[in-house]
Amino acid sequence: MTPSYRLRDQIPRAVLASAVSIALDDLGASLLVAIAFGFTLGTVLNYFLAIAWVFGHGSIRDRRLEFLAFASAAVFGLALNGALMLAAVNLCAINPEALRPLVGASVFFINFAIRRFLVFARGKE
């Protein structure tokens, strides 16, 4: 697996990496601990796929800080997803089943932009 620096390659690869992470996240969704474990495992897997296959490393030299930035973006995305779902369901009375794909796609692209332009931003080449 070799990372790509072209946007047209990065988006489908990021979608696939996220899909694998979501599958891990949903393995044990009946218990809060299982959800937290699945989210953590999915985030770690998604990070390794992001550096190995989607983006490569960015300009953050300390890999621990790079992972922290990546994980922070994941937590932000999770919080944003929850906030958007709650607002739409409680304030607008929208069916959550119909809304979930739209909110999920929106949060995916926001997370992708954060990761591409902040976490894995490359210096001038």
Backbone torsions as a table, in degrees:
resi	resn	phi	psi	omega
1	MET	NA	127.5	178.4
2	THR	-122.4	131.5	178.5
3	PRO	-66.2	157.4	177.6
4	SER	-117.6	149.5	178.9
5	TYR	-108.6	8.9	177.8
6	ARG	-98.5	132.5	-178.4
7	LEU	-57.6	-39.7	-178.0
8	ARG	-65.6	-23.2	174.9
9	ASP	-88.3	-35.3	-174.2
10	GLN	-68.5	-40.5	-176.4
11	ILE	-62.1	-51.8	179.6
12	PRO	-64.9	-33.2	177.7
13	ARG	-67.3	-40.2	178.4
14	ALA	-66.4	-37.0	176.6
15	VAL	-61.2	-46.5	-179.9
16	LEU	-64.6	-43.3	178.5
17	ALA	-61.8	-39.8	178.1
18	SER	-67.8	-39.1	179.2
19	ALA	-61.5	-42.4	177.5
20	VAL	-63.5	-42.1	179.6
21	SER	-65.2	-39.9	178.2
22	ILE	-64.4	-39.7	178.3
23	ALA	-60.6	-41.9	176.9
24	LEU	-66.0	-39.9	-178.4
25	ASP	-62.8	-33.3	-176.6
26	ASP	-88.6	2.6	-177.0
27	LEU	-61.2	-41.3	-175.5
28	GLY	-130.8	46.8	-171.2
29	ALA	-69.9	6.5	-178.8
30	SER	-84.0	-20.3	-179.0
31	LEU	-121.4	143.8	-179.0
32	LEU	-59.1	-40.2	179.5
33	VAL	-65.1	-41.3	178.8
34	ALA	-64.4	-37.4	178.0
35	ILE	-64.5	-46.4	179.7
36	ALA	-62.2	-42.8	178.6
37	PHE	-63.8	-45.2	179.5
38	GLY	-62.7	-41.3	178.1
39	PHE	-63.3	-44.4	-180.0
40	THR	-64.0	-47.3	179.1
41	LEU	-62.3	-42.3	177.9
42	GLY	-63.2	-38.8	178.6
43	THR	-65.9	-43.9	179.0
44	VAL	-63.1	-46.6	178.2
45	LEU	-60.8	-44.6	-179.6
46	ASN	-61.8	-38.4	177.1
47	TYR	-61.3	-48.6	-178.9
48	PHE	-64.9	-38.0	175.0
49	LEU	-66.1	-36.9	179.9
50	ALA	-64.1	-41.6	-179.2
51	ILE	-80.5	-30.1	-177.6
52	ALA	-85.5	-27.4	-167.7
53	TRP	-132.7	-29.6	-173.9
54	VAL	-98.9	-61.6	-171.0
55	PHE	-110.2	-31.6	-166.0
56	GLY	78.9	-174.9	178.2
57	HIS	-82.1	150.8	177.2
58	GLY	-96.5	-151.2	-175.6
59	SER	-87.5	-5.1	176.6
60	ILE	-77.0	113.5	-174.4
61	ARG	-75.8	-36.0	-179.9
62	ASP	-79.8	112.0	-176.2
63	ARG	-63.5	-28.5	176.4
64	ARG	-66.3	-41.7	177.3
65	LEU	-68.0	-37.0	177.1
66	GLU	-61.3	-45.7	178.4
67	PHE	-64.9	-40.1	178.7
68	LEU	-60.6	-42.7	177.3
69	ALA	-64.0	-42.4	178.7
70	PHE	-62.1	-47.9	-179.4
71	ALA	-65.4	-36.2	177.0
72	SER	-62.4	-40.0	176.5
73	ALA	-63.6	-37.9	178.5
74	ALA	-65.5	-43.4	179.1
75	VAL	-65.9	-40.9	176.1
76	PHE	-59.3	-44.8	179.0
77	GLY	-62.1	-40.0	178.1
78	LEU	-64.1	-44.7	179.3
79	ALA	-65.6	-41.2	179.0
80	LEU	-64.2	-42.8	177.6
81	ASN	-58.0	-49.2	179.6
82	GLY	-62.6	-43.2	-179.2
83	ALA	-64.9	-43.2	179.5
84	LEU	-65.9	-41.0	178.8
85	MET	-64.5	-46.3	179.7
86	LEU	-62.6	-44.4	-179.8
87	ALA	-62.7	-46.0	-177.7
88	ALA	-67.2	-39.5	-178.4
89	VAL	-74.2	-47.2	-175.0
90	ASN	-79.7	-37.7	-176.8
91	LEU	-90.4	-32.7	-175.1
92	CYS	-111.5	-3.9	-180.0
93	ALA	54.7	42.0	178.2
94	ILE	-89.2	140.3	178.6
95	ASN	-61.8	121.2	-177.4
96	PRO	-62.5	-31.4	180.0
97	GLU	-66.0	-36.9	178.6
98	ALA	-75.7	-29.6	-175.0
99	LEU	-83.1	-29.3	-172.6
100	ARG	-54.9	-45.2	179.0
101	PRO	-63.6	-38.6	179.7
102	LEU	-66.9	-46.4	178.5
103	VAL	-65.2	-43.0	178.9
104	GLY	-59.7	-43.8	178.7
105	ALA	-66.4	-41.0	179.2
106	SER	-62.2	-46.2	179.6
107	VAL	-66.7	-36.6	176.6
108	PHE	-56.8	-49.2	-176.9
109	PHE	-69.6	-32.2	174.5
110	ILE	-66.0	-46.0	177.6
111	ASN	-63.1	-40.5	178.1
112	PHE	-59.3	-45.7	-179.5
113	ALA	-63.6	-42.4	178.0
114	ILE	-60.6	-45.4	-178.2
115	ARG	-68.1	-44.3	-176.4
116	ARG	-68.8	-43.5	-171.8
117	PHE	-96.5	-14.8	178.9
118	LEU	-116.6	-57.2	-175.5
119	VAL	-70.4	-47.0	-175.8
120	PHE	-108.9	24.0	176.9
121	ALA	-59.9	139.9	180.0
122	ARG	-104.1	145.8	175.2
123	GLY	-67.6	171.9	178.6
124	LYS	-62.2	129.5	-176.5
125	GLU	-102.7	NA	NA
